[in-house]
């Protein structure tokens, strides 16, 4: 989609055209209207890196108390019931994050490495045997869900249905300005499923994240069942969906740049480029595009005032393409300066920096390293790829891939 520089632009996150390519809109807004207002939706948006980074670390103005999703049925003071700590402000957010962190420790994440490798080898081996497959359905959608499910203690026989329901939760219909009926029903299904799982762990604790959350204690305080269920819901939607989309974007964008594909896969393969490949993908086309905030006071920036009580979007996808921070921001370059890549905002920042960032990076690096080691080349049918339609999450539902094994 192209936007003439002289043409006023309105950000409509529900619009399928915007979802298919938001970057021209972001670019126009960064230059002409960095504090943007959509009067029809009464929705404000920040698009510059500096403003968004400041908002992420500022206390007492940009509130999470109404959640991070703008749809009517998702937005409001009860958002924490399904968004957990993403729907809270300090001090409650700080207390619950501290408790949740007891179950979601770096050691617990690190201990998953052998299992991540085992699952990667299994699913990738199945894909390589076929030669042509759907990178999303056959690999990128399976690996993160299995990792999260194993952490939680979801039985293997239930994972396909949990993954299907999580996909339905984030899907949005064209022209529908709220969570579709199917999405609401999928949310209820997942909440009910985790309710039963928490009740089972209360009776018979096990060595999984669900039991660890139930048993976590800080200064005599424990998580309630509702707190645990909300965090499990957050993990299966945010933790699973965003990593799947990261893996999809990594393959899609690398294969659109043959010179960079050859840097990674040429010769015996260069696994040293996997980490910067992941980070550049996070910058160039991040899975989490938009985060909502509720304004606790007026925000005056760039000659405009977003009033107290407003709904405001932090456009992470725009921040990662900001010309004032990133050189050649519209170019996909896995050899980009690491100092630039250190400034990406893909996982948010401040008190709400993503707890699953280390796990997402670990999964992506293990998966893509194995792909480089076992494939001489990969090819994506770009024209046949089909995007997910979601207000907050950007990525692919279908990405046909052909692999030439080593």
N, C-alpha and C positions, 0 to 999 in steps of 0.2 A: 504494500500500500504506500502510495506517495502522497505527501502533504506539501502543498505550495507554501513557501515561507510567509507569503502575504495573507494567507487564508486563515482566519481564526479557527482554532481547533478545540473541540470539546472531548474530554476523556469520559467515555462510557464503558466501564469495565464489563457490562453485561453483553455488549455488542460482539457478535461472532467475528466481525471484520477486525475489530481491535484485538480480540484474543488471538487471531491468526497471526497478527504482526503488530505489536504495540509500539515498536521502537520509533517509527516515524512520528507518532503522536508525542511520545516522550521527548524526542529531540526538539520539536516545535515548542512544547511547553517549557522545557529548560531555558530556551532562549527568550521566549516572549512572555510567558506567564508562569513563573516557577512556583507561585502559590496560586493554584488554579481553582476555579469554582464552576461546577456544573449546576446551573440553576434548576434544571428539570428534576435532577435527583437530589438537589440540595446537598451536594457532596463536594468536599474540598480535597485537594491533593498537593503534596510536595514532590518535586521531581529532581531537585539538585542534590548531589552527594552531600555537600556541606550541611544543608538544612536537614536532611534525613538522618545523618549521623548525629547531629545535635539533638534531634527529636528522640532518637533511640536511647540517648543517655541522660535526657532531661527528666527529672522527677517533678511531679506535681502539675504538669501541663498536659502531656499527651498520655491519656489514661487508657489502660487495657480493660477497665472494668465493664465495658460493653462488648468485649471480645475483639477478634481480629477480622471477622467476616461481616460484610455490609448488608447482607440480605435481611429483610425485615424480621423473619422468624429466628434468625441467628443472632441478631444485634440486640443487646439489652442487658439489664443487670443480672440475668440468669445465665449468661454466656459461659460462666465457669463450670456449669453442670456438664458440658460436653467438651469445653476447651481447656479445662483444668487451669493451670497456672497462666496460660495465655489470656484468660479472662479475669485476671485479678491484678490489683495494685498492692504495693507494700502497705502495711506490714504483713498482711495475710499472704501475699504472693511470696514474700521472702521466707516466711515460716514453712509454707508448703513446699517451696522449691528446695529448702534445706532438707526436709523429710524425704522428698522424692529422690534427691541426690544420693541418699543413703542406699537406695536400691539400685540406682543407675550410676554406679561408680566407674571410674576409668579402669579399674581392675576387672570389673564384670565385663566391660566392653572388650578389653584386651583378651580375656579368657575365651571370648567367642571366636578368636582368630582361627584356630584349627577347624572349627565347625563351618565358618564362612568359607574357608579354603575347600573343605570337603564338599559343601553344597555347590560351590562354583565349579569344581571339577566334574561333578555329577551332571549338572545341567548343561554346562558347556560341552562336555563329551557327547551328550545326546544331540545337541545342536550340530556339532561338527560331523557326526555320523550322517546326518541328513544333508549337510552342505548348504541348503536354503531353508530358511525358517523365519519366524517373526521374532525379532530381537526383544520385543516387549513381552509378548505372551509366553514365549518359550524360555526366556532368561531373565530380562530386567524386571519383569513383574513378579517372578517367582522368588528370586534370591532375597530381596529386602523383606518380603512378607514372611518367608521362612525364618530368617534371622530374628525378626521382631517376635514372631510367634513362638520360636524356641525360647527366647528370653522370657516371654510371658508365661509359657507353659501351655500354649494352645496345641492340642493333639494334631498330628499330621493329617488325619482324615478330615479335619475341620477347616484346614487352611485355605483350600480353594474357595470355599463358600465365604469365609471371612474376607478374603481378597476381593471377591466379586462384590460383596456388600460395601466394602471401603471404596471401590471404584464408583459405585452408584452414589455414594455420599457426596463426592466432589463434582459430579457431572451436573451441568446446567443446561437448560433448554433455551434455545434462541427466542428472545422476546419475552422471557419469563423473568420477572424482577424479584424473585424470591426462591427459596429452596423448593424444588419440585416435590410433588407428592412422593415419588419414588425415593428421593433423597431423604425425606423425613422418615419414611418407613424403614429404610436401610439403617438410619441412625438409631431408631428404636430397636431394630434387630440386634445391632452391635451392643447397645447398652444392656439389653436383656441377656445376651450371651455372656458378657463380662460380669454381670450381676451373678449369674449362676456359677461362673468360674471363681469369683471371689468367695462365694458361700462355700464352695468345695474346699478352697484353700483354708478357710477358717476351720473346717472340720479336719482336713488332712494337709498340713503344710508340706511344701516340697522345696526343692532347690531351684527356684525360678524367681523372676522379677516380681510376679504377683505376690508370692509369699513374702519376699523381701520388703515390698511396699507395706504390706499388712503389719509386718513386724518392726518397721522402722520407727525409731523414737528419738526425739530431740527434746531435752529438758522436760521429760515426762509427757510430752505431747505425741500423739500418734495420728495417722491418717484415718479418716472415717471411710466406710465402705464407698460412699459416694465420691470421696476424693480419689480413691484407688481406681474406681470404674472410670471416672472422667480422665484420669491420666492414661489408662490403657486405651481409651477411645482416641485420645490425642495421639498416642504413639502409633496406632495402627493406621490413622489417616495421614498425619503429618510425617511420621518417621518412615512409613512405607512408601507413600505416594511420591514424596519429594526425591527419594533415592532412586526409585524407578525412573522418574523423569530425568534425573541427572545422567543415568546410564544411557537413556535414549538419546539425549542431546549430545553426549560425548561421541557416540557412533555417528549420528546424523551430521554433525558439523565437521568432524574430522574427514569424513568421506566426501564432503563438498570441497575439500581443499587437498587435491592430490599430492602436492608437494609436502604437506604436513603429514598426510597419511604415510608417505614413503619414509619420512624421518622416523616415524614410530615403528612401522612394520618392515621397512627395508632391511635387506641382509638377514642377520640373525635376530633382528628386532632390537629395539632400544627401550628397555623397561625403565631406564632412568627418566624418560620423558612422560611416564604415566602420571606422576604427581602433578607436574605443570599442566598436563592435558586436563586433568580433573579440575584444577583451579581456574584455568582459562574458560572451561565450559561453565563453571559456576558464575564467572564474571559475565561472559558473553550472552548467556541465555539461561538465567537462573530459574529453578523450579518454582520458588516462592517469589512471585512478582509483586504482590500487593499485601500490605498489612494495614488494617484499620485502627484508628485511635479515636477516642472520645475526648474532646477538648474541655478541660476543667477551667480554663480561662481564655480570654481573647489571645489570638496569635497574630501579631503584626509583622509582616515580612514583605519586602519588595513593593511597598506602597499599598498593600492590601491588608484587610483585617478579616480573619476567620473568627467568628464570634464564639464565645463560650457556649458549650452545648452542641457544637457542630460535630459531624462525622467527617473524619479526615483520613485520606489514604497516604501511606508512606510507600512510594513507588520504588521498591528495591531494584527492579529491573532497569529503571531509568538511572538510578544512582550508579550502577555498575557500567553505564555507558557515558558517564559524564566527561565531557571534553576537558574540563579543568583538572581532572584527576588522572585520566587514562589517555595515553598517547594512542592515536589511531583507534578510537574506541569501537568503531564499527567493523574493524578487522578482527578475524579469529586467528589468534597467533599463540601457539603453545610454547613459543620461545620468548614470550613476553617477560619483561623485567619482574623478578619476584617481589621487588619493593612495591610495584604497582598492584600485583595480585594480592598483596597483604592488606590492601585497602578495600577489598570487596565487602559488600554488606549482605551477601546472600543468606547468611544465618542470623541476620538481625544484629543486635548489639545491646550493650547495657544490661539491665537486670533481666531482660528476656532473651539474651543470647541463647541460641538453640542448644538444649542439652544433648541432642543427638548429633551434633556436628561431627564429633570425632568418629562416631559409628558410621555415619554416612560416608565420610572420607575413607574410612578403613574399607568398607564394603566396595566402594568404587575402585579403589586402588587394587584390591585383591582381584576383583573381577576383570579389570582391564589389563592388569599384568598377566593374568592367565590367558587372556585373549591374544595378547602380543606374543606370548611364548608359544602358543599353539596354532596361530594362524599366520600365513604368509601375507595375506591381504584380506580386507573386508570390503564389501560393497553394499550400500544401502540403495534401495529403489526409492529415491526421494519423492518422485511423483505419486507413488502409492502410499506414502506415509499419511497417517490420519491423526490429527491432533485431538487431545482431550479438550472439551469445552468446560472451563471452570473460571470463576472470577479471580480466585487467588493463586491457583496452581497452573503452571504452564508445562506442557510436555506432550508426549505421543501416546496414543492408544494402540497404534499399529505402526511398525517399522520393519518392512521386509528386508532381510539381510541374506547375502550370499558370502560364504567364507571359503577360501582356499587354504586347506591345512598345510602345516609345515611338513 
